[in-house]
Amino acid sequence: MKLNRPKVITWWIGLILALLAVMGAVFDVAFLGTYAVWFALVSAVLMLLATCLKGL
């Protein structure tokens, strides 16, 4: 399987989602704490798909 480099915008979106997940787990922010696990999951899936699919 050949892995591809994700586009810059995809990488930034994944990074922002991961940072929101970390902030939601560490700090007591109502909205971020509620969805921290989902932010982390979406970030990981986005980065995996961007690495496996060309042009994402």
VMD Tcl script that builds the backbone (N, CA, C; Angstrom):
set m [mol new atoms 168]
animate dup $m
set s [atomselect $m all]
$s set {name element resname resid chain x y z} {
  {N N MET 1 A 0.840 -1.164 0.000}
  {CA C MET 1 A 0.000 0.000 0.000}
  {C C MET 1 A 0.892 1.237 0.000}
  {N N LYS 2 A 0.618 2.133 -0.911}
  {CA C LYS 2 A 1.385 3.367 -1.007}
  {C C LYS 2 A 0.679 4.450 -0.201}
  {N N LEU 3 A 1.426 5.085 0.681}
  {CA C LEU 3 A 0.869 6.158 1.488}
  {C C LEU 3 A 1.117 7.497 0.817}
  {N N ASN 4 A 0.167 8.400 0.984}
  {CA C ASN 4 A 0.233 9.718 0.370}
  {C C ASN 4 A 0.353 10.793 1.441}
  {N N ARG 5 A 0.908 11.905 1.056}
  {CA C ARG 5 A 0.994 13.050 1.947}
  {C C ARG 5 A -0.339 13.797 1.911}
  {N N PRO 6 A -0.923 14.108 3.076}
  {CA C PRO 6 A -2.186 14.853 3.068}
  {C C PRO 6 A -1.974 16.298 2.626}
  {N N LYS 7 A -3.020 16.908 2.124}
  {CA C LYS 7 A -2.950 18.321 1.754}
  {C C LYS 7 A -2.782 19.167 3.013}
  {N N VAL 8 A -2.294 20.358 2.824}
  {CA C VAL 8 A -2.010 21.243 3.955}
  {C C VAL 8 A -3.285 21.575 4.724}
  {N N ILE 9 A -4.369 21.856 4.023}
  {CA C ILE 9 A -5.615 22.219 4.690}
  {C C ILE 9 A -6.160 21.040 5.496}
  {N N THR 10 A -6.021 19.830 4.971}
  {CA C THR 10 A -6.471 18.644 5.689}
  {C C THR 10 A -5.648 18.452 6.950}
  {N N TRP 11 A -4.339 18.682 6.852}
  {CA C TRP 11 A -3.466 18.542 8.005}
  {C C TRP 11 A -3.825 19.560 9.088}
  {N N TRP 12 A -4.099 20.803 8.690}
  {CA C TRP 12 A -4.451 21.836 9.656}
  {C C TRP 12 A -5.785 21.543 10.338}
  {N N ILE 13 A -6.751 21.054 9.578}
  {CA C ILE 13 A -8.049 20.709 10.175}
  {C C ILE 13 A -7.876 19.583 11.185}
  {N N GLY 14 A -7.089 18.569 10.843}
  {CA C GLY 14 A -6.819 17.473 11.774}
  {C C GLY 14 A -6.116 17.957 13.021}
  {N N LEU 15 A -5.163 18.874 12.855}
  {CA C LEU 15 A -4.430 19.421 13.998}
  {C C LEU 15 A -5.351 20.232 14.903}
  {N N ILE 16 A -6.203 21.053 14.328}
  {CA C ILE 16 A -7.126 21.867 15.124}
  {C C ILE 16 A -8.098 20.977 15.889}
  {N N LEU 17 A -8.611 19.941 15.241}
  {CA C LEU 17 A -9.510 19.018 15.937}
  {C C LEU 17 A -8.804 18.305 17.078}
  {N N ALA 18 A -7.556 17.906 16.860}
  {CA C ALA 18 A -6.797 17.242 17.921}
  {C C ALA 18 A -6.534 18.196 19.082}
  {N N LEU 19 A -6.212 19.439 18.785}
  {CA C LEU 19 A -5.987 20.420 19.854}
  {C C LEU 19 A -7.271 20.708 20.634}
  {N N LEU 20 A -8.399 20.752 19.944}
  {CA C LEU 20 A -9.675 20.925 20.635}
  {C C LEU 20 A -9.963 19.742 21.553}
  {N N ALA 21 A -9.618 18.545 21.114}
  {CA C ALA 21 A -9.824 17.359 21.941}
  {C C ALA 21 A -8.951 17.410 23.189}
  {N N VAL 22 A -7.701 17.807 23.042}
  {CA C VAL 22 A -6.804 17.910 24.193}
  {C C VAL 22 A -7.278 19.002 25.146}
  {N N MET 23 A -7.664 20.138 24.606}
  {CA C MET 23 A -8.155 21.224 25.460}
  {C C MET 23 A -9.429 20.816 26.193}
  {N N GLY 24 A -10.291 20.064 25.528}
  {CA C GLY 24 A -11.517 19.601 26.175}
  {C C GLY 24 A -11.251 18.582 27.263}
  {N N ALA 25 A -10.191 17.804 27.135}
  {CA C ALA 25 A -9.863 16.815 28.157}
  {C C ALA 25 A -9.130 17.439 29.335}
  {N N VAL 26 A -8.330 18.462 29.086}
  {CA C VAL 26 A -7.507 19.056 30.145}
  {C C VAL 26 A -8.256 20.150 30.894}
  {N N PHE 27 A -8.899 21.045 30.180}
  {CA C PHE 27 A -9.570 22.177 30.797}
  {C C PHE 27 A -11.059 21.904 30.946}
  {N N ASP 28 A -11.677 22.599 31.860}
  {CA C ASP 28 A -13.099 22.387 32.133}
  {C C ASP 28 A -13.934 23.370 31.313}
  {N N VAL 29 A -14.055 23.064 30.036}
  {CA C VAL 29 A -14.893 23.857 29.135}
  {C C VAL 29 A -16.071 22.968 28.737}
  {N N ALA 30 A -17.279 23.443 28.962}
  {CA C ALA 30 A -18.469 22.610 28.797}
  {C C ALA 30 A -18.580 22.001 27.398}
  {N N PHE 31 A -18.497 22.820 26.381}
  {CA C PHE 31 A -18.672 22.323 25.012}
  {C C PHE 31 A -17.538 21.390 24.599}
  {N N LEU 32 A -16.303 21.786 24.880}
  {CA C LEU 32 A -15.164 20.973 24.468}
  {C C LEU 32 A -15.083 19.675 25.246}
  {N N GLY 33 A -15.402 19.724 26.534}
  {CA C GLY 33 A -15.359 18.516 27.353}
  {C C GLY 33 A -16.382 17.483 26.918}
  {N N THR 34 A -17.522 17.959 26.458}
  {CA C THR 34 A -18.584 17.046 26.025}
  {C C THR 34 A -18.195 16.305 24.749}
  {N N TYR 35 A -17.535 16.986 23.839}
  {CA C TYR 35 A -17.228 16.406 22.535}
  {C C TYR 35 A -15.746 16.101 22.317}
  {N N ALA 36 A -14.955 16.067 23.368}
  {CA C ALA 36 A -13.507 15.860 23.236}
  {C C ALA 36 A -13.180 14.528 22.580}
  {N N VAL 37 A -13.887 13.475 22.961}
  {CA C VAL 37 A -13.628 12.154 22.370}
  {C C VAL 37 A -13.970 12.143 20.887}
  {N N TRP 38 A -15.041 12.814 20.531}
  {CA C TRP 38 A -15.443 12.855 19.123}
  {C C TRP 38 A -14.469 13.677 18.284}
  {N N PHE 39 A -13.969 14.773 18.861}
  {CA C PHE 39 A -12.958 15.558 18.153}
  {C C PHE 39 A -11.713 14.716 17.884}
  {N N ALA 40 A -11.282 13.953 18.877}
  {CA C ALA 40 A -10.096 13.112 18.720}
  {C C ALA 40 A -10.343 12.015 17.691}
  {N N LEU 41 A -11.509 11.404 17.724}
  {CA C LEU 41 A -11.835 10.336 16.776}
  {C C LEU 41 A -11.899 10.860 15.342}
  {N N VAL 42 A -12.566 11.978 15.143}
  {CA C VAL 42 A -12.676 12.562 13.796}
  {C C VAL 42 A -11.303 12.980 13.287}
  {N N SER 43 A -10.488 13.530 14.162}
  {CA C SER 43 A -9.140 13.933 13.774}
  {C C SER 43 A -8.316 12.728 13.322}
  {N N ALA 44 A -8.365 11.647 14.076}
  {CA C ALA 44 A -7.601 10.453 13.727}
  {C C ALA 44 A -8.095 9.832 12.421}
  {N N VAL 45 A -9.402 9.737 12.249}
  {CA C VAL 45 A -9.958 9.160 11.022}
  {C C VAL 45 A -9.624 10.039 9.816}
  {N N LEU 46 A -9.707 11.355 9.983}
  {CA C LEU 46 A -9.366 12.266 8.894}
  {C C LEU 46 A -7.913 12.094 8.461}
  {N N MET 47 A -7.009 12.008 9.420}
  {CA C MET 47 A -5.597 11.864 9.082}
  {C C MET 47 A -5.316 10.496 8.458}
  {N N LEU 48 A -5.973 9.455 8.933}
  {CA C LEU 48 A -5.791 8.129 8.319}
  {C C LEU 48 A -6.300 8.109 6.882}
  {N N LEU 49 A -7.469 8.675 6.660}
  {CA C LEU 49 A -8.023 8.719 5.303}
  {C C LEU 49 A -7.163 9.587 4.380}
  {N N ALA 50 A -6.674 10.696 4.912}
  {CA C ALA 50 A -5.837 11.588 4.100}
  {C C ALA 50 A -4.531 10.921 3.715}
  {N N THR 51 A -4.039 10.028 4.563}
  {CA C THR 51 A -2.807 9.320 4.249}
  {C C THR 51 A -3.041 8.187 3.249}
  {N N CYS 52 A -4.202 7.568 3.329}
  {CA C CYS 52 A -4.483 6.414 2.465}
  {C C CYS 52 A -5.065 6.816 1.109}
  {N N LEU 53 A -5.847 7.872 1.040}
  {CA C LEU 53 A -6.496 8.273 -0.201}
  {C C LEU 53 A -5.733 9.418 -0.844}
  {N N LYS 54 A -5.595 9.345 -2.126}
  {CA C LYS 54 A -4.873 10.389 -2.856}
  {C C LYS 54 A -5.786 11.595 -3.083}
  {N N GLY 55 A -5.247 12.774 -2.848}
  {CA C GLY 55 A -5.986 14.002 -3.120}
  {C C GLY 55 A -6.841 14.506 -1.983}
  {N N LEU 56 A -6.675 13.945 -0.788}
  {CA C LEU 56 A -7.497 14.405 0.335}
  {C C LEU 56 A -6.680 15.253 1.261}
}
mol reanalyze $m
mol bondsrecalc $m
mol representation Tube
mol addrep $m
